[in-house]
Amino acid sequence: MVAKHRHQKIGVRSKHPKMRNSLSLKGKTSMAFNNFLPGTILEGFNFQKIIKTLDYRKKQDITLKADVDTVLAYKAWIKDKTNNTLDKTRILGVVSVSSGSEKYLPYTIPKIIKQVSEIGLMADIVIGLNNGFECQTVIDRLSFLPDVQVIHLYTGEKVANNVPAKIFDTLRCEGEPYYLRNIDFQQCSHRIFIIHQQEGIYSAGKIRMLGDIYSSLLLESIDKGWIPPEILVAFDAESQFLVEQNYPAIELDSNGLMLIVTELQNKPEIDILGTRTRLAVYQKTMLDDLEILLPNFRQEIPPIQWFIEIMHGKFRGYKWNAGGGIVARTNVMISLLAVIAEMYPGTRIEDVHLTILAMHSGFIGDIFMDVVSTNRTPSITDMTMDQPPKKAWIEQIYRWNAGYQGLKLCYGLHNIKLIASDGFPWFSLREPIKFLQSVKGKEAINLSTVIKKIKYLAIALLASQQIRKRSIENPDILQGSGAKGFW
């Protein structure tokens, strides 16, 4: 089985707790430039506007450089603390979950553990239960998995939206914080660490849970002498790693994780690999006595989601590492996520964020085209619970676009356009055969198919223009007290 992908440079940013004093100036510099609004040089020869635009670009470049420097500082610190030695016998998995995740975890976690076992490795999986969320029935079920030990951990109070909460192994959160350790003998091959995050005004949001995991648990454990696994897998509650070599045919019983981990093991020059995103409408079914949600790959997905799916990984502006499936060197992922969580507690699309930083930090990686990670999308008829109700598929894209607009303000379009874009990739028409193959998929070419695809493209284009206008008016605030926690 030959992987079809190209390696390219990608970038990150880092910052270690022990370095906070020396790097605080960079952090303040980054925060200062969160809300600037770039001008335009297209409105005649207004030299004041031109100067203002260049000034904003310079500030965005300074912000990006400060973030990259911090990422690289973290990575160097981890290399020094571990003596550049990592555990090759285990894989570390990290997932942040909230309400609704109980519909996926009963089958995704066992499947990932099974895939890790088939690779010939052992798994350490960290599940962060965000902001007081609990799923006791799921945890009980995981406790009965063979050769798996479940360890419960608890966070103390989170005192600010960008300050990681300490983690303890007692519910009262007293005494010495908990640190991971390397032990010679274990009762079980695999371990699942359940982190119960205390509910609080600063806790809600995926990136804030990830901040507690990457900074309080992983970084602090390294500081205390823990040698982490060489490879880290970041995924979402509904993620499945599946092989898809001939779109849209998915090999449902395949081990996509094995393919992408093997690629990373065999090529030490690679730092990070992302899966392609496979969006699907989910449907209810039963797993023993539990109601779960499984992807229905036969059901049509909404127009913009379909367009993203066929473009992702293939064209410029659609090259982000999807958060539902990233496999990377552990020191790289820790450096990236620790910095993002600390500096940008309002980021909504942390996967795009980390890909931008990875590119500019010089990390090597790409989208691994033969493997997909599943991601849930609403059906075209689903409505939100808002009053009045809104089309759920449009609101999903709006949320992603609002996150993108926040990143564009932060780093500048010129620094992120290779990774992410909110416009139609007209340049893709320069490769018409490749573009048409992506649009067609495996469907037979006939008049009905042509009309259907043209209609879908037209709907996607028109809807995306409306969403873009709305998201530009309401970009996510990434930093400060105005930063919100998102899922």
C-alpha positions as CSV (number, residue, x, y, z in Angstrom):
1,M,0.0,0.0,0.0
2,V,1.7,3.2,-1.2
3,A,0.9,6.5,0.6
4,K,0.0,9.3,-1.8
5,H,1.2,12.5,-0.3
6,R,3.9,15.1,-0.5
7,H,6.0,16.4,2.4
8,Q,6.1,20.1,3.0
9,K,7.2,22.6,5.6
10,I,4.7,23.5,8.3
11,G,5.0,25.6,11.5
12,V,4.3,26.0,15.3
13,R,4.8,28.1,18.5
14,S,5.9,27.1,22.0
15,K,6.3,28.4,25.6
16,H,7.3,26.5,28.8
17,P,6.2,27.4,32.3
18,K,9.8,27.7,33.4
19,M,10.4,30.4,30.7
20,R,7.4,32.6,31.4
21,N,9.4,35.5,32.7
22,S,11.9,35.5,29.8
23,L,9.1,35.2,27.2
24,S,6.5,37.4,28.8
25,L,7.4,40.3,26.6
26,K,6.6,38.2,23.5
27,G,3.3,37.1,25.0
28,K,2.4,40.7,25.6
29,T,3.4,41.6,22.1
30,S,1.2,38.8,20.7
31,M,-1.8,40.0,22.8
32,A,-1.4,43.6,21.8
33,F,-2.2,42.8,18.2
34,N,-5.3,40.7,18.5
35,N,-7.9,43.2,17.3
36,F,-6.3,45.2,14.6
37,L,-8.3,45.6,11.3
38,P,-6.2,45.6,8.1
39,G,-6.8,48.3,5.6
40,T,-6.8,47.9,1.9
41,I,-4.6,49.3,-0.9
42,L,-7.4,48.8,-3.4
43,E,-9.2,52.1,-2.8
44,G,-7.2,54.4,-5.1
45,F,-3.8,55.8,-4.2
46,N,-4.6,56.6,-0.6
47,F,-1.0,56.5,0.8
48,Q,-2.2,56.7,4.4
49,K,-4.2,53.6,3.8
50,I,-1.2,51.9,2.2
51,I,1.1,52.9,5.1
52,K,-1.6,51.7,7.6
53,T,-1.8,48.4,5.8
54,L,1.9,47.8,5.7
55,D,2.0,48.7,9.4
56,Y,-0.6,46.2,10.3
57,R,1.2,43.5,8.3
58,K,4.4,44.3,10.2
59,K,2.5,43.9,13.5
60,Q,1.0,40.6,12.3
61,D,4.5,39.4,11.3
62,I,5.8,40.3,14.7
63,T,3.0,38.5,16.4
64,L,3.6,35.3,14.4
65,K,7.3,35.4,15.0
66,A,6.8,35.7,18.7
67,D,4.5,32.7,18.7
68,V,6.9,30.7,16.6
69,D,9.8,31.6,18.8
70,T,7.8,30.4,21.8
71,V,6.9,27.1,20.2
72,L,10.5,26.4,19.3
73,A,11.6,27.3,22.8
74,Y,9.2,24.7,24.2
75,K,10.5,22.1,21.8
76,A,14.1,22.8,22.8
77,W,13.2,22.6,26.4
78,I,11.5,19.2,26.0
79,K,14.5,17.9,24.1
80,D,16.8,19.0,26.9
81,K,14.6,17.6,29.7
82,T,14.1,14.2,28.0
83,N,17.7,14.1,26.7
84,N,16.1,13.7,23.3
85,T,14.9,10.2,24.3
86,L,11.3,9.2,23.9
87,D,9.3,6.0,24.6
88,K,9.0,3.9,21.4
89,T,6.8,1.2,23.1
90,R,3.7,3.4,23.6
91,I,1.4,5.8,21.8
92,L,-0.1,8.8,23.5
93,G,-3.7,9.8,22.6
94,V,-5.4,13.0,23.6
95,V,-9.1,13.9,23.3
96,S,-11.2,16.7,24.8
97,V,-14.9,16.0,25.1
98,S,-18.1,17.6,26.3
99,S,-21.8,16.9,26.4
100,G,-22.9,14.6,23.5
101,S,-19.6,12.7,23.4
102,E,-21.1,9.8,25.3
103,K,-22.7,8.9,21.9
104,Y,-19.3,8.2,20.3
105,L,-16.8,7.2,23.0
106,P,-18.2,3.7,23.7
107,Y,-17.0,2.6,20.2
108,T,-14.3,5.1,19.2
109,I,-12.0,4.5,22.2
110,P,-12.0,0.7,22.1
111,K,-11.4,0.9,18.3
112,I,-8.4,3.2,18.7
113,I,-7.0,0.9,21.4
114,K,-7.5,-2.1,19.1
115,Q,-5.7,-0.3,16.3
116,V,-2.8,0.6,18.6
117,S,-2.5,-3.0,19.6
118,E,-2.4,-4.2,16.0
119,I,0.5,-1.8,15.5
120,G,2.3,-3.7,18.2
121,L,2.3,-0.8,20.7
122,M,0.6,0.1,24.0
123,A,-1.7,3.1,24.4
124,D,-1.9,5.9,27.0
125,I,-5.2,7.7,26.2
126,V,-6.0,11.0,28.0
127,I,-9.7,11.9,27.9
128,G,-10.5,15.4,29.2
129,L,-14.1,15.9,30.4
130,N,-14.7,19.6,29.9
131,N,-16.3,21.9,32.5
132,G,-17.9,19.4,34.8
133,F,-19.2,17.1,32.0
134,E,-19.6,13.5,33.2
135,C,-20.4,10.2,31.4
136,Q,-20.3,7.6,34.1
137,T,-21.9,4.9,32.0
138,V,-19.3,5.2,29.3
139,I,-16.5,5.2,31.9
140,D,-17.9,2.1,33.5
141,R,-17.9,0.4,30.1
142,L,-14.3,1.4,29.4
143,S,-13.3,0.0,32.8
144,F,-14.3,-3.5,31.6
145,L,-12.2,-3.4,28.5
146,P,-9.6,-6.2,28.6
147,D,-6.0,-5.3,29.5
148,V,-7.0,-1.7,30.1
149,Q,-6.5,0.3,33.4
150,V,-8.6,3.4,34.0
151,I,-7.1,6.1,36.1
152,H,-9.2,9.0,37.4
153,L,-7.7,12.5,37.7
154,Y,-9.2,15.8,38.8
155,T,-8.4,19.5,38.1
156,G,-8.4,22.2,40.6
157,E,-9.9,25.6,40.0
158,K,-9.1,27.4,36.8
159,V,-8.2,30.9,37.8
160,A,-8.1,32.5,34.3
161,N,-9.1,31.4,30.8
162,N,-5.4,30.9,29.7
163,V,-4.0,29.5,33.0
164,P,-3.9,25.7,33.2
165,A,-5.5,24.2,36.3
166,K,-3.4,21.8,38.4
167,I,-4.3,18.2,38.2
168,F,-4.6,15.8,41.1
169,D,-5.4,12.1,41.7
170,T,-7.9,12.9,44.5
171,L,-11.3,14.4,44.2
172,R,-10.5,17.0,46.8
173,C,-7.6,18.2,44.8
174,E,-5.2,18.5,47.7
175,G,-1.6,17.7,48.2
176,E,1.0,17.2,45.5
177,P,-0.2,17.5,41.9
178,Y,-0.3,14.3,39.8
179,Y,2.5,13.6,37.4
180,L,2.8,10.8,34.8
181,R,5.6,8.3,35.4
182,N,7.4,5.7,33.5
183,I,7.1,2.3,35.3
184,D,8.8,-1.0,34.4
185,F,5.9,-3.2,35.3
186,Q,2.2,-2.5,34.7
187,Q,-0.9,-4.6,35.4
188,C,-2.4,-3.7,32.0
189,S,-0.9,-2.9,28.6
190,H,-3.1,0.1,28.0
191,R,-4.1,3.0,30.3
192,I,-7.0,5.5,30.0
193,F,-6.6,8.7,32.1
194,I,-10.0,10.3,32.7
195,I,-9.5,14.0,33.7
196,H,-12.6,15.4,35.4
197,Q,-12.3,19.2,34.8
198,Q,-13.9,21.3,37.5
199,E,-16.8,23.4,36.3
200,G,-16.0,27.1,36.4
201,I,-16.4,30.4,34.6
202,Y,-13.0,30.0,32.8
203,S,-13.3,26.2,32.0
204,A,-15.8,25.9,29.2
205,G,-14.2,25.3,25.7
206,K,-12.2,22.7,23.9
207,I,-8.9,24.6,23.9
208,R,-9.2,25.3,27.7
209,M,-9.5,21.6,28.4
210,L,-6.6,20.9,26.1
211,G,-4.6,23.6,27.9
212,D,-5.0,21.7,31.2
213,I,-3.9,18.4,29.5
214,Y,-0.9,19.7,27.5
215,S,0.4,22.1,30.1
216,S,-0.5,20.8,33.6
217,L,-0.3,17.1,32.9
218,L,2.1,16.6,30.0
219,L,4.6,19.5,30.4
220,E,4.7,19.3,34.1
221,S,5.2,15.5,34.0
222,I,8.1,16.0,31.6
223,D,9.6,18.5,34.1
224,K,9.4,15.9,36.8
225,G,11.2,13.3,34.7
226,W,8.6,11.5,32.7
227,I,9.7,10.3,29.3
228,P,6.7,10.6,26.9
229,P,5.8,8.3,24.0
230,E,7.5,9.2,20.8
231,I,4.2,9.6,18.9
232,L,1.0,11.5,19.9
233,V,-2.4,11.0,18.3
234,A,-4.9,13.9,18.6
235,F,-8.5,13.1,17.8
236,D,-12.1,14.0,18.5
237,A,-14.8,12.0,20.3
238,E,-16.3,10.8,17.0
239,S,-13.0,10.1,15.2
240,Q,-12.4,6.9,13.4
241,F,-9.1,6.4,11.5
242,L,-10.0,4.6,8.3
243,V,-8.3,3.9,5.0
244,E,-9.7,5.6,1.9
245,Q,-7.5,5.2,-1.2
246,N,-10.3,5.5,-3.8
247,Y,-12.7,8.3,-2.8
248,P,-15.4,8.0,-1.7
249,A,-15.0,4.3,-1.0
250,I,-14.1,3.8,2.7
251,E,-12.6,0.5,4.1
252,L,-14.8,0.3,7.2
253,D,-12.7,-2.5,8.9
254,S,-9.4,-0.9,8.0
255,N,-6.7,0.3,10.4
256,G,-5.9,3.8,9.1
257,L,-4.0,4.6,12.3
258,M,-1.5,1.8,11.5
259,L,-0.8,3.3,8.0
260,I,-0.1,6.8,9.2
261,V,1.9,5.8,12.3
262,T,4.0,3.5,10.2
263,E,4.7,6.4,7.9
264,L,5.9,8.5,10.8
265,Q,8.0,5.6,12.2
266,N,9.7,5.0,8.9
267,K,10.5,8.6,8.1
268,P,12.1,10.3,11.1
269,E,12.4,13.6,9.2
270,I,8.6,14.0,9.3
271,D,7.2,15.9,12.3
272,I,3.5,15.9,11.8
273,L,0.9,14.2,9.6
274,G,-2.8,15.0,9.3
275,T,-5.6,12.8,8.0
276,R,-8.0,13.9,5.4
277,T,-11.4,15.0,6.7
278,R,-14.4,12.8,6.0
279,L,-17.6,14.5,6.9
280,A,-20.7,12.4,7.5
281,V,-24.2,12.7,8.8
282,Y,-24.6,10.5,11.9
283,Q,-27.5,8.2,12.7
284,K,-28.8,6.6,15.9
285,T,-28.2,2.9,16.5
286,M,-27.7,0.6,19.5
287,L,-24.5,-0.8,20.9
288,D,-25.6,-3.5,23.4
289,D,-27.9,-1.4,25.7
290,L,-26.4,2.0,24.7
291,E,-27.7,4.4,22.1
292,I,-24.8,5.6,20.0
293,L,-24.3,7.7,16.8
294,L,-22.6,6.2,13.8
295,P,-21.6,7.8,10.5
296,N,-23.8,7.1,7.6
297,F,-21.5,7.5,4.6
298,R,-24.3,6.9,2.1
299,Q,-26.3,10.0,3.1
300,E,-25.6,13.1,1.2
301,I,-23.9,15.9,3.1
302,P,-24.6,19.6,2.7
303,P,-23.0,21.6,-0.2
304,I,-20.2,23.5,1.6
305,Q,-19.3,20.5,3.7
306,W,-19.1,18.4,0.5
307,F,-16.9,21.1,-1.2
308,I,-14.5,21.2,1.8
309,E,-14.3,17.4,1.8
310,I,-13.3,17.1,-1.9
311,M,-10.8,20.0,-1.6
312,H,-9.2,19.2,1.7
313,G,-5.5,18.2,1.4
314,K,-5.5,18.7,-2.4
315,F,-5.4,22.4,-3.0
316,R,-3.8,25.5,-1.5
317,G,-6.0,27.0,1.2
318,Y,-7.3,23.6,2.2
319,K,-4.1,22.2,3.8
320,W,-4.9,22.3,7.5
321,N,-4.3,19.3,9.7
322,A,-7.9,18.3,10.7
323,G,-8.2,18.1,14.5
324,G,-10.1,14.9,14.3
325,G,-7.0,13.1,13.3
326,I,-3.4,14.3,13.7
327,V,-0.5,12.0,14.3
328,A,2.8,13.8,15.2
329,R,6.0,13.7,17.3
330,T,4.9,14.2,20.8
331,N,7.3,17.1,21.5
332,V,6.0,18.9,18.5
333,M,2.3,18.6,19.5
334,I,2.9,19.5,23.1
335,S,4.8,22.6,22.0
336,L,2.1,23.7,19.7
337,L,-1.0,23.1,21.8
338,A,0.5,24.4,25.1
339,V,1.3,27.7,23.4
340,I,-2.0,28.0,21.6
341,A,-4.0,27.2,24.8
342,E,-2.0,29.7,26.9
343,M,-1.9,32.6,24.4
344,Y,-5.2,32.1,22.5
345,P,-7.9,30.9,24.9
346,G,-10.6,32.1,22.4
347,T,-9.4,30.0,19.5
348,R,-12.1,27.9,18.0
349,I,-10.2,26.1,15.2
350,E,-7.1,25.0,17.0
351,D,-6.3,22.5,14.2
352,V,-5.9,25.3,11.7
353,H,-4.1,27.4,14.2
354,L,-1.5,24.7,14.9
355,T,-1.0,24.0,11.2
356,I,-0.2,27.7,10.6
357,L,2.3,27.8,13.4
358,A,3.8,24.5,12.3
359,M,4.4,25.8,8.8
360,H,6.1,28.9,9.9
361,S,8.2,27.0,12.5
362,G,9.7,24.8,9.8
363,F,8.2,21.5,11.0
364,I,7.9,18.9,8.2
365,G,4.6,17.3,7.4
366,D,1.6,17.1,5.2
367,I,-1.9,15.6,4.8
368,F,-1.7,11.8,4.5
369,M,-4.1,11.3,1.6
370,D,-4.8,7.6,2.1
371,V,-6.3,8.0,5.6
372,V,-9.4,9.8,6.8
373,S,-10.7,10.8,10.2
374,T,-14.5,11.0,10.5
375,N,-16.2,14.2,11.5
376,R,-19.9,14.8,12.1
377,T,-21.9,17.3,10.1
378,P,-25.6,18.2,10.2
379,S,-27.9,16.9,7.5
380,I,-29.1,19.5,5.0
381,T,-32.5,19.5,6.8
382,D,-31.3,19.8,10.4
383,M,-32.2,23.0,12.2
384,T,-30.6,24.6,15.3
385,M,-32.4,25.2,18.6
386,D,-32.2,28.9,18.2
387,Q,-35.3,31.2,18.0
388,P,-36.0,31.4,15.2
389,P,-34.3,28.1,14.1
390,K,-31.5,28.3,11.6
391,K,-30.0,25.8,9.1
392,A,-27.6,23.8,11.2
393,W,-25.2,23.1,8.3
394,I,-24.8,26.8,7.6
395,E,-24.2,27.6,11.3
396,Q,-21.5,25.0,11.4
397,I,-19.6,26.6,8.5
398,Y,-20.2,30.1,10.0
399,R,-18.6,29.0,13.3
400,W,-15.5,27.7,11.4
401,N,-15.4,30.9,9.4
402,A,-15.6,33.1,12.5
403,G,-12.6,31.2,13.8
404,Y,-10.8,31.7,10.5
405,Q,-11.4,35.5,10.6
406,G,-9.9,35.7,14.0
407,L,-6.8,34.0,12.8
408,K,-6.6,36.2,9.7
409,L,-6.7,39.3,11.9
410,C,-4.1,37.9,14.2
411,Y,-1.5,36.7,11.7
412,G,-2.6,38.3,8.4
413,L,-3.9,36.8,5.2
414,H,-0.4,36.7,3.7
415,N,0.7,34.4,6.5
416,I,-2.2,31.9,6.5
417,K,-3.5,31.7,2.9
418,L,-1.5,28.6,2.0
419,I,-3.2,26.7,4.9
420,A,-6.7,28.1,5.1
421,S,-9.0,30.2,3.0
422,D,-12.7,31.4,3.1
423,G,-13.0,31.8,-0.6
424,F,-13.5,29.7,-3.7
425,P,-10.1,28.3,-4.9
426,W,-10.3,29.7,-8.4
427,F,-6.7,28.7,-8.9
428,S,-7.8,25.1,-8.8
429,L,-9.3,25.6,-12.2
430,R,-5.7,25.8,-13.5
431,E,-5.7,22.0,-12.8
432,P,-9.0,21.2,-14.4
433,I,-8.6,17.4,-14.6
434,K,-7.6,17.2,-10.9
435,F,-10.5,19.5,-9.9
436,L,-13.1,17.7,-12.0
437,Q,-11.9,14.3,-10.6
438,S,-12.3,15.6,-7.1
439,V,-15.8,16.9,-7.9
440,K,-17.0,13.8,-9.7
441,G,-15.7,11.2,-7.2
442,K,-16.7,7.7,-8.4
443,E,-20.0,8.7,-9.9
444,A,-20.6,7.9,-13.5
445,I,-20.5,10.9,-15.8
446,N,-24.0,11.6,-17.3
447,L,-26.2,14.6,-17.6
448,S,-27.9,14.0,-14.3
449,T,-24.6,13.9,-12.5
450,V,-23.3,17.1,-14.2
451,I,-26.5,19.0,-13.3
452,K,-26.4,17.8,-9.7
453,K,-22.7,18.8,-9.2
454,I,-23.1,22.2,-10.8
455,K,-26.1,22.8,-8.6
456,Y,-24.2,21.8,-5.5
457,L,-21.2,24.0,-6.5
458,A,-23.5,27.0,-7.1
459,I,-25.3,26.5,-3.7
460,A,-21.9,26.2,-2.0
461,L,-20.6,29.3,-3.6
462,L,-23.6,31.5,-2.9
463,A,-24.0,30.3,0.7
464,S,-20.3,30.7,1.4
465,Q,-20.4,34.4,0.3
466,Q,-23.2,35.1,2.7
467,I,-21.4,33.3,5.5
468,R,-18.1,35.1,4.8
469,K,-19.8,38.5,5.1
470,R,-21.4,37.6,8.4
471,S,-18.2,36.1,9.8
472,I,-16.1,39.1,8.8
473,E,-18.5,41.3,10.8
474,N,-18.2,38.9,13.8
475,P,-14.7,37.4,14.0
476,D,-13.7,35.3,17.0
477,I,-11.8,37.2,19.7
478,L,-8.8,35.1,20.4
479,Q,-7.3,36.7,23.5
480,G,-8.2,38.7,26.6
481,S,-11.3,38.8,28.8
482,G,-13.6,39.0,25.7
483,A,-12.4,35.6,24.4
484,K,-15.1,33.0,24.6
485,G,-14.8,29.2,25.0
486,F,-15.9,27.3,22.0
487,W,-16.7,23.8,20.8
